[in-house]
Amino acid sequence: MVKLVRLPATDCKYYFFGCCIYEELLNPGYNRSWRCDILSGLIHSYDHFLDQAEIFNLNGTKAKAIWKKRLSTRIPVWDCPDYRPDPEREGECIYLFHNQCILKMPSCPGRCRLFTPA
């Protein structure tokens, strides 16, 4: 029996870094397992901080100053082994797509029924 080998899909509009982003474009943010761990942790920390600010009746200006200081001193923003700086978006990871990590998305099998030239 002959094994079929698919052609590479590197010129497909859904192909990014060896992964297929079709499902993410179809329903952005739906798959929680693809979320960036660093951003998820940061969002959790911020939600916790907002709860604390509400308990202590901090005004917006004071809370903003405290969060800014906390963010710069205690929270490692990009402490990820896969982090690669994006030259086009300052301070962001090249693998970040709609707050999802491209590397967690399904790998591209090659040219498939979804193949669309870029």
Secondary structure, 3 states (H helix, E strand, C coil): CCCCCCCCCCCECCEECCEECHHHHHCCCCCHHHECHHHHHHHHHHHHHHHHHHHCCCCHHHHHHHHHHHHHHCCCCCCCCCCCECCCCCCCECCEECCEEHHHCCECCCCCCCCCEC
